[in-house]
């Protein structure tokens, strides 16, 4: 019983540290996110942070992985989307937008920008992306697997949606203009609805069995 309580408290502390890391990244940026600032935000000691995450890189990679998994959960929430093509497109876009307009996406962007000049961080970041790519593709196939789209076109459509929302999300972190974002989202929804209805994604080349799309192409953040 005591051991179970200890594990539960440890998990709560770990989650609090991750959330404090997100808050530090959003408010102070990558350079101002330190083990000390995270500990203060989490209401714990630096030693407690280092117990869960021995180095700043460990902390940032785990935070990034947690954020990636949130996108998987958002896709999983969609399940098999039914209704008209427009209804389906709107639900897909709005569900993903709820992530990309939020602080966790901005925090992930800070991590990627901050570690881009750190060679020792490059491989862990790529591993974090590649470890989750199957989950993204599996969840996405469940969402639109009944459409006329070929598998490679489904994946390319997901990349297009994410790329668009990623750009809007970065802008939303700096500029408040809800009518503009609503207009952009409506355009994206219309485009996605047209693709779902026609089964054709302009510019997407057929992929043969020998041409597997590389996992790292799916840039979630």
Order of alpha helices (4+ residues) and beta strands (2+ residues): alpha-alpha-alpha-alpha-alpha-alpha-alpha-alpha-alpha
